[in-house]
Amino acid sequence: MENQSFDLAVVGGGIAGLSFACASAKKGYRTLLFEKDNAACSASIRNFGLVWPIGQPVGQRYELAMKSREIWLQLSREAGFWINQNGSLFVATCEDELEVLNEYCNYNSSNAKILSPSEAANISRPILTKKIKGALYSKHEMTVNSPEVIHSLTTYLRKKKNVTIRSGEFVYEAANGIIRTTAGSWRAERILICSGSVTNALYSNVLKQSSLTACKLQMMKFRYGRGTINIGPTICGGLTLHHYESFSKCPSIENLRKRIRQELPEYVKYGIHVLVAQNNYNHLLIGDSHEYGEAISPFDKAVINKLILKYLEQYFPVKNLELVHSWHGIYMKNPNRVAFVYQADPTTFLITGFGGSGMTLAPAFAESFLSSMNGITEISTHNL
């Protein structure tokens, strides 16, 4: 099969790989996409499905997030998947949390606004207003149903004349313009390896020498026991403020972090910050935790799920919720960078480490990266 030649081959059918395949197809490149499973089933479907500009610091990452937002809206129209422009709501149950939210709003007033408890209840009915001091609302955040959107984008690409998708094939060699699987081999001018597990299998020595670290998160999905409620924006608690880098420039953030370390040591231990997102079936996705490196285990911890729900019930009713699923996901994180990019040879690039922000950053990053290649010509190695 080596007579089959493509402009660009992408290894990995998760959100990163699909983003590059969509960007490649848009440019008119002959595109080949490999996915080792019949459908992506790892980190790309084990998340909240959030397109989350507010979590990104001002500058390159925020601009990428907003560009990705535009791309998502366009893809939803073309591929026909559900997307909800529901925004985000950060609620403060303590004065120091409200102080950080006010500080954030002072230098991001065009992106967000402060709400009183009653104003927050107007856009999110379930909020327990008696227990909150105020809230911050941003209109830019969106929600997709991760498993459905991965399926929809794959189906959308299959219909493109310049795209070939091969699923259920594990790539055991990808270098110097050649990709090999048990089913055959293909040629490509450029190869992008966007699958964490395949990258580790083929280039473990590169990853070991990088600054990448693995992160495990735990999440749960619930349904209402009686009736349904539209929660409106994705709801975030005060713990999220010390998690997202976008709040790190707030003058009061260190005071907040100090209190959290003193009062909530278990939450710090497991890297817990609490969000509630709602999908198109009115299921609530609740989480999550962050365990790094050697702390990662294949077994989920019941204590983490209990801590998440205990914290959530301060400002959100949980008594009538029925558990549907619980799970964990693992992703690679490149500290203080958008992603890890490594040029393994003149034709092959390893691209991973979006750090839980793949939905938010990958679509725009892919378009920017391919544009920098100047029509599939050589670019320099970089670790963005």
N, C-alpha and C positions, 0 to 999 in steps of 0.2 A: 504493500500500500504506500510505499515511499514516494510514488509518483503523485500522490495527493499533497499539494503544497498550499499553504495558507499564509496570509500576511501576519496574522497574530493567533497564537494558541494560548488559551487561558486554562490553567489547571485549578479546578475548584469551582463548584457551582453554588457556593454560599453567596452572601450579599456582596462581598468584595469581588469575587470572580464574576458574578452577574453584572456588577457595576461596570467592570472593564469590558465585558462582552457587549453590553448595551452601548457603551461609548464607542467601542470599535465598530460595531454594526452601523452606528449613526454616521461615522466617518466614511462608511463604504468599504471598509477593509473586509477581506475574506477571513472570517473568524471561525475558530475551532474551540469549542468548550468541552472540557472533560469534568465529570463528577464521579467520584469513586462509588457512591451509593446510587440507588435508583432516583433518589431525591435528597437534597441536602438535609441533614438531620442533626447537625451539631449546633454550635453557638448561634448560627444565623436564625434558628427557629426557637431558641431557648432564651428569649428575652422579652422585654415589654413591647417591642415594636414601636419604639419612640424615635421620631425625628426631632432632635433635641438641641436646638441652637443655644438655649439658655444655659446649658451645661458647659459650653465652650468659652474659653477666655477671649476677650476682645482682641482682634487682630486676625491673623491668618486662619486660625481654626474657626472663629465665629463667621468669617466671610465664607469659608468652605461650607459650613453648616447651612448658611442662608442660600448659597447656590444649590446645595443638595436639595433643599426644600423646594426650589423651583423645578429641579429635575424630577423629584418625586411626584409633584402635581402633574407634570407633563406625562410621565410614565403611567400614572393612574388613569389618565384620559385615554392613552393609547392602548394600554394592556387591560384596562377594565377592572382593576382591583379596588377594594374599599380603602378609602383614606379619610381620616377625620381631622379637620383643622380645628381641634378643640382647645389648644393652648395649654398652659400649665398654671397651677396654683400652689404656691408655697405658703403653708400656714405656720404661724408662730404661736407656740404655747407658752413661751417665756419671753421676758423683756429683752434679753440679749439677742434672741433670734430676730425679734422685730427690729432691733437696732441694726443688725446686719442687713436685713431686707431694705430698710430705709437708706442705708449707705449704698447698697447696690443700685437702688433706684436713682440716687443722686447723680451717678455717672452713666446710667443707662435709661434715662427717663423716656427716651424715644422707643425703647423696647419693652418697658414694663411700668406698672403703676401699683401703688400701695392701696389696699382696700381695708375698710373697717370690717369687723366680724359680720355685720349685717349685709354689707356689700358682697362679701365672699359667699354668704349663703344664697344670695340672689343668683349667682352663677354656678353654685354647686350645692344643691339641696341637702345632701346627706351630712354636710359639715356640722359638727357639734359646736355651735357658736359660743356657748357659755364657757368653753375651755380654751378659746384662742384669743390672742391679743390683737391680731390683724393678719394680713396676708399680702403676698405679692402676686400679681397676675401678669402673664405674658401671653400674647395672642399668637406667637409665631410657631409654637410647638404643635406637632401632629402625631397621629397614631395610625399604624397599619397593623394588620393581623399577620405576624411574621410567617407562619407556615403557609398561609394562603398567598402572600405576596411573592414568596420564593417560587411557588408553583406557577403563579400567573406570569412572572417575568420569564421563567423557563419556557412556558408555552408560547409567550409572545416572541421570544427569540427563535424558537423552532420554526416559526412562520416566515422568518426573514430568509430571503434567497441567498444572502451572503453569509449565513451562519449555519454551522453544523454542530450539533450537540451529541456527545457520546456519554451516556450515563451508565453506571454500573461497571465502570472500568477503572482499575487502579493503575495510575501511572507509576511505573517502576524506573523510568529513566527520562530525564528531560534536561537536555544540555546541547549546546552547539547546533541549534536548529533542528534537532531530532527529538520527537516524543515517542516513547515506546510503552505499550500496554500488552497484556496477554492476548489482545485481539489483533495487534499489528503495530505498525509504526507510521508516523506522519512527519512531514517537514513544515517548518514555519520560519518566517523571517525573524520573528521575535516570539519569545516564550515568557509568559508571566505566571509564576507559581503563587497562587493565592489561597491555597489550602494549608492550614496549619499542620495537619497530620502528615500530608504529603511532603511539605517543606521539611518537617523534622525527619521523615524517612530518607529523603534524598540528600539533605544538606544539614544534618544534625551538628556537624562540626562548626558550621557558620553560626547556627543559632546558639550553640554553647558559648561562643565567644562574643555574642551580642549582649546588649543590656536588657533583652526581652525577659519578661517574667510571666509565668502562667497565673491566671486568676480563676478561682472557682466561685460561682455564685449559686445561691439557693433561692428558688421562687415557688410560688403557689398560685393556683387558679381556683377561683370560687364562683359560685352562682348564688343568687338570692333564693332563700328558702320559700319566700312568699312574694310574688309579684316581681317587678323589676323597677329599677331607678336609674335614670341617666345622671351620672356623676358630673357631667360637664368636662372641665379640664382634668388632665392628669394631676393627681393630688400628691403633694410632697410634704413631708414633715421637716422639722428643724434639723434632723441629723443630716439631711442632704446638703446643708449649707457648708459643712466641713468636708464633704466628699467632693463636690464639684469645684474645679479650679476657677470657674468663673467668679466665685465669691471670695477668692483668696486675697484680693486686693482691698477688701473692705477692712477699714481700720480696726473694727471690733471683732474680727474673726478669731483672733488668738484668744481673747477672753472667752468666747463661745467654746472653742476647742478645749481650753483648760477646764471649763465646767463639765463638758461631756466626758473628759478623761477621768475627772474626779467622781462624778455622779453615775456614769454609765460605762464602767470599765468593760463589762461583757460585750457591750455593743461595739466598743473600740476593738476588742480582741478579735471579733468576727467580722469587722468592717461593715457593720450593718447600717444601712440608711433606708428609709421606708418610703415607698411610692405605691400609689394605687392607679392603675391604668385600666381602661375599659375597652373591650373589643366589640366587633360588630354583632356578636351574639349575646351581648350584655354580660359576658363573663368579666370578673374582676381579676386582674393579674396583680399580685401583691408580692413585694420583696424589697430588697434583696440583701445578700451578704457578699463579702469579698475576702477570700482566703488566698494567700499568695504563696507561691513556691513550694517549699517542703511541707507546708501545712495541708496541701491538697490530698484528699482521700476520695476513693470511689464511693464511700458511704456518706449519706446525708446525715446531718445532725438535727435531731428533733428539737434540741434546745434553741437552735437558730430560728426555726419557724415559730416557736413559742414567743421568743423575744420580739420578733417582728410584729406579731399580732398584739402583744401586750403594749408595745409602743403605739401602734396604730389606733387602739381603742381610746386614746386620749382625745382624739379629734374626729374619729370616724366610727360609725356603728358597725360592729363585727358579729353581734350575737346571732343574726339571722342568716349568716353566710354558711353555705355548705361547700366543703372541699371537693373539687373535681379532680385536680391533679397536683402533685408536687414533683419537683425535679431539680437538677442542677445542670449548669453549663460551665464550660471552661473556655476561656479565650486568652490570647497572648496580648500583653501590654508592653508598649515601648515608652518608658517614663519620659514625660515632658516633650514628646514628639507626636506628630500626627500619625505616622506609621513607620514601620521598619522596611526599608528598601535596600536591597543589596544586589549588585550586578555580579552574578556568578561566572559569566563568560560573556563574550561579545553579543550573544543573542538572548541570554537568559537572565531574568530578574526575579528575585524573591520578594514578595510583597505581603506583609502580614503585620500584626500588632496594632490594629486600630483601637485596641483596648476597651472594648465594650461600646465604642462609638461608630461601629461600622455602618449602621443604618443612617447615622447623622453625617458622616464624613465621606464614606466611600464613593457615592455617586459623583460628587464634585471633584474629589481627588482623582478619580479615574479619568475624567475628561481632561483635567489639567495635566496629568501625567502623560497621556497619549498626545496631547498637543505639544508637549515639550519634546516629544520624540521626533517631531517634524516629519511626519509621514513615514513612520517606521524607520527612522535613521538612528544612529547610535547616540545615546546620551550618557552622561557620566554617572557613576555610582553616587548615590546620596542616601542619607539616612534622615528623612524629613521629620 
